[in-house]
Amino acid sequence: MQPLRGSPTEWHETWALAMQALRANKVRAMLTMLGVIIGSACIVLVVTVALAGKRYIIGQIEAVGSNLVYAQIIHSGAARPLTLADEITPADMQAVRESVPGVVEVAGTSDMTMSISVNGRERPIILVGVTEGYQKIRNLIILQGRYLDPDDLRTQSKVCLLSEYLARLLFPSESPVGKDIAIGELRFTIIGVYKERVSTFGQTEIRPESVVVPFSLIKYYTGTEYLKTLYVQAGRPEDVPMVTSQVKQVIESRHRPDAEYRVENLVGILEAAHKISLALTILLILVALIALTISGIGIMNIMLVTVTERTREIGIRKAIGARRDAILYQFLTEAVLISGTGAIIGIGIAVSIPVMINFLFRFFPEVGGVTIPVSWISVLLAFLVSCSTGLLFGYLPASRAANLHPTESLRYE
């Protein structure tokens, strides 16, 4: 009596025959798996790279300033001459603090080019005056000493912080903290050494040659008190567009209509980064799917050869009572085993790469706790897509084997 259709006994027999056939041709099976290994590894690595890139970009932007809005006056030349009254002032900063909802911190900076003497040579520096709240927004890393405290900012203390680059330049073999430095006609006491949490490559007021001082001291050099950049920090990411719009309205309402102001945020940069990441992910996934398609064609070709080679075996099985679906399932099982095993190997390789990189990152503190995430959704997706590839491309050979006539198969040499 034959087993019932789809019974455990029948499935066990199908599985055993498929495994036996693959073991009999190990080299052929491994070479057929190679395309699946590459394709499945590509899917996992593509998603991993996309996630790591997205996390890194968001981290970089947040390191510059989380939920940040910044405002500057547009100096557009003679077409629209500007007056000193058009400049952004500390009063504008206070008005933004008091009138714009959703703001948790405001700060301003004003910078100017000065020079200092190093070993008898004049070197240019950027003197950056900062208001209270600047450190909370920009979150500079203090390498030595301390940052400006509220008393320093209120009492016009002649203290400063050197950038890491200037500290190495001026004091190559000793700590600069507590030393004095002459900038123009004033002498400053160095209270700390800092660096940016993430480099902005000179696109902000912080540059390698920047010296941070209390904002009130800038008036001593310029005779005026205005801000070149006004920073506003929103409490929540979803408040940033609204805060950006209202900051622009407040500033424009306090100055002449002819004055132009640029009020921007980092949301546009973040959205551009997301679009680039998405486009790159789609492109790389297409490459992975092409690799899987090629591997699927390879599976189909090998299975067609296998069916031809085993025509007599198929005839014998049909002659002793094997049904059409049993033959179909056997060859489909072989195709899925090839693709599934290749997927497992490829996924294993893909997962091990970021795991090893994360392990190596532990030995490099300068990396700053960067980790490469592994998406388990991509692992599941890679496995399902790879198995589906084997099932899809294995159906034609399996159907051809199942439709062979037993009498003709037995006569096949």
C-alpha positions, -999 to 999 in steps of 0.1 A, spaced: 0 0 0 14 34 -10 18 61 16 -8 88 16 -1 119 -6 21 144 13 25 120 43 56 123 65 69 90 51 67 103 16 83 136 25 111 117 43 118 96 13 118 127 -10 143 144 13 166 114 15 167 110 -22 174 147 -28 203 146 -2 217 114 -17 217 130 -52 235 161 -40 261 141 -21 268 121 -52 278 154 -70 293 175 -43 316 196 -65 287 204 -90 264 213 -61 290 236 -45 297 254 -78 260 258 -83 257 273 -48 284 299 -55 261 324 -72 235 320 -44 262 326 -18 273 358 -35 237 370 -40 225 364 -5 256 378 10 251 409 -11 216 414 1 226 413 38 257 435 32 238 460 12 212 466 39 240 466 65 260 493 46 228 513 41 219 512 78 255 519 89 256 548 65 223 562 76 233 559 113 267 575 106 252 605 87 225 611 114 253 609 141 274 634 122 245 658 118 235 655 154 271 660 165 272 693 147 240 703 166 208 684 174 176 700 160 197 730 150 185 761 132 210 788 122 205 823 109 229 847 91 225 880 73 231 878 35 257 902 23 246 906 -13 269 934 -23 261 969 -37 227 959 -51 213 959 -16 236 979 6 234 969 43 238 991 74 251 981 108 214 982 120 207 953 97 231 930 115 217 903 139 222 915 175 220 899 210 187 916 213 174 896 183 187 865 200 168 874 232 136 881 211 139 847 195 143 830 229 112 848 243 88 847 214 94 814 195 78 784 211 96 751 210 131 767 215 152 752 243 184 771 237 198 800 217 234 812 212 254 835 189 289 838 176 310 865 160 344 858 146 372 879 132 407 872 118 436 881 140 472 870 142 496 857 168 534 853 169 548 818 168 586 814 169 590 849 155 565 844 127 530 858 124 503 833 120 466 840 113 440 828 138 402 831 140 390 847 171 355 833 179 333 851 204 306 829 218 275 837 240 261 816 268 244 785 255 269 779 227 284 748 243 250 732 249 242 736 212 276 727 196 288 703 224 325 708 218 348 681 232 371 696 260 404 678 258 422 697 285 411 722 312 375 735 311 350 754 290 339 790 296 317 793 327 288 818 331 311 842 351 336 842 323 309 852 298 293 879 320 324 896 334 344 898 301 371 876 316 402 875 293 402 837 290 402 815 259 402 780 246 426 768 220 418 744 192 437 711 193 457 722 163 467 755 179 476 738 212 500 715 194 514 744 173 520 768 202 528 744 230 542 712 213 558 697 245 537 710 274 501 716 284 488 751 274 463 753 303 472 782 325 496 798 300 490 833 286 488 842 249 488 877 233 461 884 207 464 919 194 466 942 224 450 918 249 465 889 267 444 859 274 448 831 299 443 797 283 417 777 303 411 747 279 418 729 247 389 717 226 380 700 193 347 696 174 327 665 181 326 660 144 346 679 118 327 705 98 357 711 75 356 749 80 319 753 72 312 767 106 330 793 128 351 765 143 382 759 123 416 744 131 430 778 139 400 790 160 404 805 195 371 806 215 366 837 238 337 853 255 315 872 230 317 905 249 354 907 242 349 909 205 334 944 210 369 955 222 384 947 188 355 957 165 337 985 184 304 968 176 283 941 191 265 919 165 263 882 157 275 867 125 256 835 133 226 829 155 220 794 166 186 781 178 180 747 192 145 732 189 133 708 216 120 681 192 129 672 157 94 677 145 95 713 158 125 722 136 105 734 105 82 755 126 110 770 146 129 778 113 100 797 99 93 816 131 129 826 137 130 840 102 98 860 109 111 874 142 144 885 127 129 901 96 103 919 117 131 936 137 150 949 107 146 968 75 126 951 46 157 955 24 178 933 46 179 896 37 185 868 61 193 831 56 176 809 81 182 772 76 183 739 94 200 705 88 168 688 79 175 693 42 209 678 45 194 648 64 167 643 37 193 645 10 214 619 29 184 596 32 177 599 -6 213 591 -15 212 562 9 180 549 -5 192 553 -41 225 535 -33 206 507 -15 182 502 -44 212 501 -68 231 476 -47 200 454 -42 195 453 -80 231 441 -83 224 414 -57 192 404 -75 211 401 -108 236 378 -90 207 357 -77 191 356 -111 223 344 -126 227 318 -99 190 308 -105 198 302 -142 228 282 -132 206 261 -109 181 255 -138 209 245 -162 225 221 -138 191 206 -129 182 201 -165 215 183 -170 208 163 -139 173 153 -152 189 142 -185 216 121 -167 190 105 -144 163 98 -170 166 60 -166 165 64 -128 133 84 -131 118 57 -154 126 30 -129 110 50 -101 78 56 -121 77 19 -132 76 8 -95 48 32 -87 63 67 -80 37 94 -87 43 125 -108 42 148 -78 68 127 -60 93 131 -88 84 169 -90 89 174 -53 122 155 -53 138 177 -79 123 209 -64 138 198 -30 172 194 -46 169 229 -61 158 244 -28 185 226 -9 211 241 -32 197 276 -29 190 273 8 224 260 17 240 287 -4 219 313 13 230 301 48 266 301 38 263 336 22 244 350 51 270 336 75 298 353 56 278 386 54 270 386 91 306 377 102 321 407 83 304 435 104 308 413 136 346 412 130 347 449 122 328 458 154 353 436 173 383 453 157 368 487 165 372 480 202 409 483 198 407 518 182 393 543 207 395 571 181 366 554 162 344 568 190 321 539 197 310 534 161 292 501 155 280 485 123 244 472 127 232 439 112 196 439 101 180 405 109 152 415 86 178 415 57 189 381 69 154 367 67 148 385 34 181 371 19 171 336 29 136 338 15 147 354 -17 174 328 -22 151 299 -15 125 314 -38 151 317 -65 159 280 -63 122 271 -62 114 293 -92 143 283 -114 141 247 -103 105 242 -113 111 238 -150 137 210 -146 115 194 -119 84 196 -141 103 181 -171 114 152 -149 79 146 -136 65 145 -171 89 119 -185 71 88 -198 83 57 -179 86 35 -210 107 60 -229 128 67 -198 136 30 -193 149 28 -229 171 59 -224 208 52 -225 
